[in-house]
């Protein structure tokens, strides 16, 4: 029995060692393509923000709405949230902007608050403005109809 276990252990170790040499010979693919991984990355080109009256269609249920306007001048920190100037319960009608969803006023335990929950306060964690850019990779995703 000892001889069998020893032989099996040696066979497994030989297979593992020979497998590593094959992996080491393969080349590593990079999202940078052929550009040197140690070199400087290409300068990022600024893209034009897309504004869209009425907003963007959602691709799936429960998708956070995409931001249909510029937000680069908005400040969102512990003391200030520029989004609430238009989207709060108090201001949304006057500003003709959609009000925050009811989920933004719930604690993680489901308790309803009279103010925005701290877990939903930093809007750009889920919502993002859109830019006029081609996709980086091919995508055949067909969204919600």
Order of alpha helices (4+ residues) and beta strands (2+ residues): alpha-beta-alpha-alpha-beta
